[in-house]
Amino acid sequence: KGFGFIKDDDSEQEYFVHASGLIDEVRENDQVSFDLQEGRKGLNAVNVKVI
């Protein structure tokens, strides 16, 4: 697909993530760390790494 969403367990907020923002290969339900960056439509997850 090339994109998806990451849900923050603490805030329940969902953030858009594009494949270019991934450092590691991520699968559904993986625990990840990420940074937030302002995008055109709000905050995007970038530098996404499996923890």
Buried (B, 14 or more C-beta within 10 A) or exposed (E): EEEBEBEEEEEEEEBBBBEEBBEEEBEEEEEBEBEBEEBEEEBBBBEBEEE
